[in-house]
Amino acid sequence: MKKTIISLGLGSMLALAACSNNHDQGEGRRMSNSPNDNRNTVHPDQVSSPVKYYDEDQRQKKSSSHDFGFVRMNTAEINGKNTAHQTPSIDREQLAHMISRLCAQMPDVSNVATLVTDEEALVVYRTHSKNRFETADQVKKTASSVVPRYFHIYVSDNHALANDIESYANLHTTSKNIDYAIDKTIQQMLKSPQGRKLSDGEDANGRMLNESNSLLNKNSEKSSSPSNQSMK
């Protein structure tokens, strides 16, 4: 009889402890530093968001370059919900920083300036290399490893152009005449070696071949227009 009572007593204590632990975990899921923070404070690697089940950044410990990144999304949960504030975006400043930093570590390359727009990466650098073509190819490939695949990449070892792309630093995609200004700078950059073509269907800058031809034809038409000839 005593053994039975002791067993029942221990069972009750364990049950109470389990309930208390579950309650604490529940409180942990509700504890938050901000209304939009879905972090589980008991298990920071678990996020109780209807559209996000795991977030590497929520681990609350120092991140390491050796860590993997992982996020799982549920499409069914995303549909029909207001997730506008969770729309992925690109930090162009960070991309420019990464490109400049990586290229500046390359042999024979120094004083790197990088501008990242919504679809282009412009990299200007100074080099003492005797093989400008190979250096340009390496700089371009380094930049292409950082930006999204659809980006067009332009490089130049004419360091005077660094001031040109720096002048765009405080502008944005909706600035007046920004496309025209950047196109003019790109035309100057194309006078420098651009390295090898990225693929059989692309030129050295990542543009489709028909896109490159149309741009060349457009520039050719401008240069051969009567207004331009009269100015010469």
NORMOFEN-V984914 format. One record per helix or strand. SS is the DSSP state (a for helix, b for strand). FROM is the first residue (numbers start at 1). LEN is the number of residues. If there is no record, write none. Layout:
SS&FROM&LEN ; SS&FROM&LEN
This chain:
a&2&29 ; b&39&1 ; b&46&2 ; b&52&1 ; b&54&1 ; a&56&4 ; b&73&1 ; a&75&4 ; a&84&3 ; a&92&13 ; b&109&8 ; b&120&8 ; a&132&13 ; b&152&5 ; a&159&8 ; a&178&12 ; b&199&1 ; b&202&1 ; b&208&1 ; a&209&15 ; a&226&6
